[in-house]
């Protein structure tokens, strides 16, 4: 599998009012090993369909593009139900994409919500399914594109420093929460 | 001096267009040891006079207030020439306040700029002077309120991880830069 993965970006979204339309901020924390190296910021449409495109553009347009070796996502959807096509993102960037979840998601509830009240819900549910089975990896659950489960476990081991969540995602969560509402709160 | 200082917040401001009026974002990175624990966000008036009040309110109103043991500032002014009264901030919070500068500031140039073109410039220059002499501490320069030079050096040693700048300030700088303009850049 070549040299260990050390340059990683983790994305999370900012909290947003449930009934507001519009854009939701997405924050990317770029790490070199356990050192924060930079911060990316973008916006995706709440419950929209542009998350894959926005993430691809945000990463490829950054000064870190040439160094990054993996993309971590805090869940497969940003800004509510703006579902990421992780295989499409993997192809667009040429980088492995790993969705990290602290808990096993309730896929039945997600499918029901998508079909009942989200524009393009059927297509988004297809993206969730196409992302592949939810697998246990270390202390979290993952979906993955462009890397084996073993590589995913190595990536988690290399990026976790405080707790079960990789440092780029933990940091992106704290930044997105703190910037959006004045103070970060809660757990990843 | 009691137990070592481990809970620290470092503030830096976001880049802003030189000729724009209005508010400038200020970001605080809260650390417990070398672990990022939270992010604070506030706004100060560009070239205004509210930085001390905003910092005091932002820290004391946060969930970290009870834990923090020191405040670090990336320079004595935020948002251009919004000079912080570090002794007033120290009194308001009951915490040591340390201004950290990578280079020796050109105080003559600062005085000239304040007096020539900043509202309330004479009063702001008095705040810079009241902050005390610029002293060498480790690999940086400091002004300080509420702690000795030896304590300042210990605080720097305890919070520096990558380079000469304490991790809370390095992180606040990356966040403020990345959130403001879409991508963080440059060095602290």
HADDOCK unambig.tbl for C-alpha pairs under 7 A between the chains (distance, minus, plus):
assign (segid A and resid 38 and name CA) (segid B and resid 174 and name CA) 5.61 0.50 0.50
assign (segid A and resid 38 and name CA) (segid B and resid 178 and name CA) 6.97 0.50 0.50
assign (segid A and resid 38 and name CA) (segid B and resid 184 and name CA) 5.54 0.50 0.50
assign (segid A and resid 39 and name CA) (segid B and resid 174 and name CA) 6.08 0.50 0.50
assign (segid A and resid 39 and name CA) (segid B and resid 175 and name CA) 5.76 0.50 0.50
assign (segid A and resid 39 and name CA) (segid B and resid 178 and name CA) 4.68 0.50 0.50
assign (segid A and resid 39 and name CA) (segid B and resid 183 and name CA) 5.84 0.50 0.50
assign (segid A and resid 39 and name CA) (segid B and resid 184 and name CA) 5.46 0.50 0.50
assign (segid A and resid 40 and name CA) (segid B and resid 178 and name CA) 5.31 0.50 0.50
assign (segid A and resid 40 and name CA) (segid B and resid 179 and name CA) 6.90 0.50 0.50
assign (segid A and resid 40 and name CA) (segid B and resid 182 and name CA) 5.69 0.50 0.50
assign (segid A and resid 40 and name CA) (segid B and resid 183 and name CA) 4.72 0.50 0.50
assign (segid A and resid 40 and name CA) (segid B and resid 184 and name CA) 6.78 0.50 0.50
assign (segid A and resid 41 and name CA) (segid B and resid 178 and name CA) 6.25 0.50 0.50
assign (segid A and resid 41 and name CA) (segid B and resid 179 and name CA) 5.62 0.50 0.50
assign (segid A and resid 41 and name CA) (segid B and resid 182 and name CA) 4.78 0.50 0.50
assign (segid A and resid 41 and name CA) (segid B and resid 183 and name CA) 6.40 0.50 0.50
assign (segid A and resid 42 and name CA) (segid B and resid 182 and name CA) 6.55 0.50 0.50
assign (segid A and resid 174 and name CA) (segid B and resid 38 and name CA) 5.60 0.50 0.50
assign (segid A and resid 174 and name CA) (segid B and resid 39 and name CA) 6.06 0.50 0.50
assign (segid A and resid 175 and name CA) (segid B and resid 39 and name CA) 5.75 0.50 0.50
assign (segid A and resid 178 and name CA) (segid B and resid 38 and name CA) 6.98 0.50 0.50
assign (segid A and resid 178 and name CA) (segid B and resid 39 and name CA) 4.67 0.50 0.50
assign (segid A and resid 178 and name CA) (segid B and resid 40 and name CA) 5.29 0.50 0.50
assign (segid A and resid 178 and name CA) (segid B and resid 41 and name CA) 6.25 0.50 0.50
assign (segid A and resid 179 and name CA) (segid B and resid 40 and name CA) 6.90 0.50 0.50
assign (segid A and resid 179 and name CA) (segid B and resid 41 and name CA) 5.62 0.50 0.50
assign (segid A and resid 182 and name CA) (segid B and resid 40 and name CA) 5.69 0.50 0.50
assign (segid A and resid 182 and name CA) (segid B and resid 41 and name CA) 4.78 0.50 0.50
assign (segid A and resid 182 and name CA) (segid B and resid 42 and name CA) 6.55 0.50 0.50
assign (segid A and resid 183 and name CA) (segid B and resid 39 and name CA) 5.83 0.50 0.50
assign (segid A and resid 183 and name CA) (segid B and resid 40 and name CA) 4.72 0.50 0.50
assign (segid A and resid 183 and name CA) (segid B and resid 41 and name CA) 6.40 0.50 0.50
assign (segid A and resid 184 and name CA) (segid B and resid 38 and name CA) 5.56 0.50 0.50
assign (segid A and resid 184 and name CA) (segid B and resid 39 and name CA) 5.47 0.50 0.50
assign (segid A and resid 184 and name CA) (segid B and resid 40 and name CA) 6.80 0.50 0.50
